[in-house]
C-alpha cells in the first residue's frame, strides 16, 4: 500500500531530524578520523544506511518500491552515483571531514524535499 501524503511528509521530517542528529554528532569527531558507521551506531544508535532511514523504512519494502520515495523523485536514487542525490558521497567518505561535507548536502536535499512536499500538500 502506498504511503499517504501525511505519512510521506512525516517520514521526510523524521529523516531530516535523523540527519541533523548525525551531522551534529559528526561535527564532534576529528575531521581526519575514519568515517565508521559502526562507531556511529555504538555512539549515537543510528547510521546513514537504510536500516536507520525513516524514508527507507517507509518506501523500501516489498509492497512499495523506492520509486515512490520523495527524495528519489527530487534528487534521484540513493544508489545512483550519477544522480544529484548526495548519499553516494556520504557512503564513499573516508574521513569524518569528508562525511560531514557530504552529509550537510544530504541534509539540505532532505530539507528541500520536505519543503516541496509541504508546499504541494498546501496547494
C-alpha positions in Angstrom: 0.0 0.0 0.0 1.4 3.4 -1.0 2.0 5.8 2.0 -0.3 8.8 2.2 0.9 12.3 1.8 0.8 12.8 5.5 2.9 9.7 6.1 5.4 10.8 3.4 5.8 14.2 5.0 6.2 12.6 8.4 8.9 10.2 7.2 10.7 13.0 5.4 10.6 15.2 8.5 11.9 12.3 10.6 14.7 11.8 8.0 15.6 15.5 8.4 15.9 15.0 12.1 17.9 11.8 11.7 20.4 13.6 9.5 20.6 16.6 11.8 21.5 14.3 14.7 24.1 12.6 12.7 25.6 15.8 11.4 25.7 17.3 15.0 27.4 14.1 16.3 29.9 14.1 13.3 30.9 17.7 14.0 32.4 16.5 17.3 34.6 13.9 15.5 38.2 14.6 14.3 37.8 15.6 10.7 40.7 13.3 9.6 39.4 10.4 11.6 38.0 7.5 9.6 34.2 7.7 8.9 32.9 4.5 10.5 29.2 3.7 10.6 29.7 1.0 13.3 31.3 3.7 15.6 28.4 6.0 14.9 25.9 3.2 15.8 27.8 2.5 19.0 27.9 6.1 20.0 24.7 7.5 18.5 22.5 4.5 17.9 21.9 5.2 14.2 23.8 5.5 11.0 23.5 6.6 7.4 22.3 3.2 5.9 18.8 2.2 5.1 18.1 0.4 8.4 18.2 3.8 10.2 16.5 5.9 7.5 12.8 6.8 8.0 12.3 7.2 4.3 13.7 3.8 3.5 11.6 2.3 6.2 8.5 3.8 4.6 9.4 3.2 0.9 11.9 0.4 0.7 9.5 -2.5 1.3 8.4 -5.5 -0.9 5.0 -3.9 -1.5 6.3 -0.4 -2.1 9.1 0.4 -4.5 11.6 3.1 -3.5 10.5 4.8 -6.8 7.8 6.4 -4.6 10.4 8.0 -2.3 10.2 11.8 -2.4 14.0 12.2 -2.1 14.4 9.9 -5.2 11.7 11.9 -7.1 13.6 15.2 -6.5 17.3 14.2 -6.4 17.5 10.7 -7.9 18.2 7.3 -6.5 20.4 7.0 -3.4 22.4 4.2 -5.0 23.0 6.0 -8.3 26.4 7.8 -8.4 25.3 9.8 -11.4 22.2 11.2 -9.6 22.2 14.6 -7.8 21.4 12.6 -4.6 24.3 13.2 -2.1 24.0 9.8 -0.4 26.7 8.1 -2.6 29.1 10.8 -1.5 28.2 10.2 2.1 28.7 6.4 1.7 32.1 6.8 0.0 33.6 9.3 2.5 36.8 8.1 4.0 37.1 10.7 6.8 34.6 12.4 9.1 35.5 15.7 7.4 34.5 14.3 4.0 31.5 12.6 5.5 30.3 15.9 7.2 30.7 17.8 3.9 28.6 15.3 2.0 26.1 14.8 4.9 25.4 18.6 5.1 24.5 18.4 1.4 22.3 15.4 2.1 20.6 17.3 4.9 19.9 20.2 2.6 18.4 17.9 0.0 16.1 16.4 2.6 15.1 19.8 3.9 14.4 20.9 0.3 12.3 17.8 -0.3 10.3 18.4 2.9 9.6 22.0 1.9 8.4 20.9 -1.6 6.2 18.2 -0.1 4.6 20.7 2.3 4.1 23.3 -0.4 2.5 20.6 -2.7 0.2 19.4 0.1 -1.0 23.0 0.7 -1.8 23.6 -2.9 
